[in-house]
Amino acid sequence: MKNEKYFFCYSGKLAYFLIEVKGLKYITKAKRYQDDIVFTLFEKDEQLKKALDEYDKLK
């Protein structure tokens, strides 16, 4: 799996914004086996980029 095609989101607040507010679909939610940190995996596309830019402006 190439990381440049995917966005690993480790922030629960950001994942909520992307999924619930912006309506984006995610590939999976999982835990890293090294340390049990939860992440949400998104495919990178223009819609995700716009949502991330919007989120950054809200912070």
Residue pairs with C-beta under 8 A, 6 or more apart in sequence:
4 44
5 43
5 44
6 27
6 41
6 42
6 43
6 44
7 41
7 42
7 43
7 44
7 48
7 52
8 39
8 40
8 41
9 15
9 18
9 39
9 40
9 41
9 42
10 37
10 38
10 39
12 38
14 55
15 26
15 29
15 40
17 51
17 55
18 24
18 26
18 40
18 42
18 48
18 51
18 52
18 55
19 25
19 26
19 40
22 47
22 51
22 54
24 42
24 47
24 48
24 51
25 42
26 40
26 41
26 42
27 41
27 42
27 43
28 40
28 41
29 38
29 39
29 40
29 41
30 38
30 39
30 41
31 37
31 38
31 39
32 39
42 48
